[in-house]
Amino acid sequence: MQLSLKEQICQALQHVVDVLLADIDTNKTPAVVLTRPKQKEHGDYAVNIAMPLAGLLKQNPRQVAETILAKVQFPDAVDTADIAGPGFINIKLKAGGETDILKVILEQAEHYGCLDNSNGEAVNLEFVSANPTGPMHVGHGRGAVVGDALANLLTARGYKVHKEYYINDAGNQIGVLANSVWLRMQELQGMDITFPDSAYPGDYIIEIAKDILNTHDFSSFQNMDEHTRLKEIGVLSVDANMAMIRQDLSQIGIAFDQYFSEKTLHNSGKVNQLIEKLEADDLIYTGTLPPPKGKEVIDYKPVEQRLFRTTDFGDDVDRPLQKQDGTATYFAADIAYHSDKFERGFKHMIDIWGADHGGYITRVQAAMKALTGLEKQPEVLLVQMVNLTRNGVPFKMSKRAGTFVTLSEVVEEVGKDAVRFNFMTRRIESQFDFDLEAAKAKDAENPVYYVQYAHARIHAVLRKAEAEGIALAKADDVNTSLLTSDEAAKLIKMLLAYPELLDSAANRREPYRIATYIMQLAAAFHSFYHKNRVIIDDHELMQARLLLLRATAQVIKNALALLGVSAPEKM
């Protein structure tokens, strides 16, 4: 593939660095990194490679910079290069010098900004993992969108990502779900029931009860002992809810590589095996815990428990692995699950949790350090909740869910693209106010409409050119140096920045940066379009501007694809 001008400059400088260090015994060859000077008069690029080289060459940085400029073979698009301060090298390009990126973009197409992942690091990315006790709410939806966009982003930057959903199908909540459905089944048979406050409300419980009665005989459940009945109904109810969750995820374009059942950890004996291993390693002891922090507990009576020495690995208190009845705690199952990930070959794990689980991070990481020696694993991202409004007024609860608005209801009203894009316009640490009416608006205030409209407008111009019998020139035949207007230069700089933006967003685990970038790119395009006519009599300049539009459309489409949002050609 053709290298961009920036890559050519980096390559030229790196070659000089390698030559200068050829006779130096070092395994720490510094890498050339080009940056954009904050002040335009300092040029188009700056590099401080002379500083790290100075120590290795035992020369002062300015002398090293002079040697570099004497030896470097810059590409023709470089106009001048000079030294500033103690040894910074400032590089100025010829007019239109960066326009070669347009040809690179069209050549690489959907791969522009991506890295080859043939040897990429394997990453287990777990997200959503909502309890299988009801439909997904909009808070789950935000975590789902963030996780899926992060998976796309990491894949684009060379990682091998395995997307995983952990089904919490072995906890007390499954018993509550089973009892809730059983009560509704009895009610549907005309029996009087008392529905306790602890039971799950919402019409979806009635729907599950109806589905079970359509395929199973009510009397068969009546004849079972309570334990067996709730176990059977629990399995059927979880299956029904997981089918509903999969449908909810499908509505916003999300598919997982694996759904992992917590219950399989218990059934396979892995949880007990984990406890036995920790016991053998002298990492478990019998002890008592202090009262919970931040709470005033009256007449607190410490109880002896089997405790994991997590404080030896960075936790603030040791953690119980077994309850009073000898059954495993949720924590025991959770670390068994992450240990299973490690055994499957994943040394790098990223979990996306709700913000209310922040206090759980340290104990899991401490446990994983004890079990595997890995530091800060899993890497955990916390996602804040979504506040739904309609014209600024808080949105009421859903009848179907009983206590919250379901994700499917929101998607059905505003569409997949609006949900996915809007959820990505804020940092995950920030709570997000999502207004349903604003998300449907067809104006510049609606970010997804604004971006998609930019893409559609470009294709409208291309269709107009075709209608007027204007054939698009091959990229290599276009004189892109004619693109000298301020608006064109700004737009080209935005296109150049895309690979760096992806790299930064991936390293920071911040896919929201992609949405921010696309909005800025759309603004740069609109500014160019309003001040630079495209279909004009000057054939050479017209072809250059058409090429700029084609490259811009490609990058908008690429970036939207990472967010899981469509790029319509007509609106």
Secondary structure, DSSP 8 states (H G I E B T S, - for coil): ----HHHHHHHHHHHHHHHHTTTS--S-------B--SSGGG-SEEE-THHHHHHHHTS-HHHHHHHHHHH----TTEEEEEEETTTEEEEEE-TTGGGHHHHHHHHHGGGTT----TT--EEEEE-----TTS--BHHHHHHHHHHHHHHHHHHHTT-EEEEEEEE--SSHHHHHHHHHHHHHHHHHTT------TTS--SHHHHHHHHHHHHHS-HHHHHTS-HHHHHHHHHHHHHHHHHHHHHHHHHHTT---SEEEEHHHHHHTTHHHHHHHHHHHTT-EEEE-----TTS--TT-----EEEE-GGGGT-SS-EE-B-TTS-B-HHHHHHHHHHHHHHTT-S-EEEEEEGGGGGGHHHHHHHHHHHH--SS-SEEEEE--EEEEETTEE----TTTSSS-BHHHHHHHH-HHHHHHHHTSS-TTS-EEEEHHHHH--STTSHHHHHHHHHHHHHHHHHHHHHTT-----GGG--GGG--SHHHHHHHHHHHTHHHHHHHHHHHT-THHHHHHHHHHHHHHHHHHHHS-SS-S-HHHHHHHHHHHHHHHHHHHHHHHHHT----S--
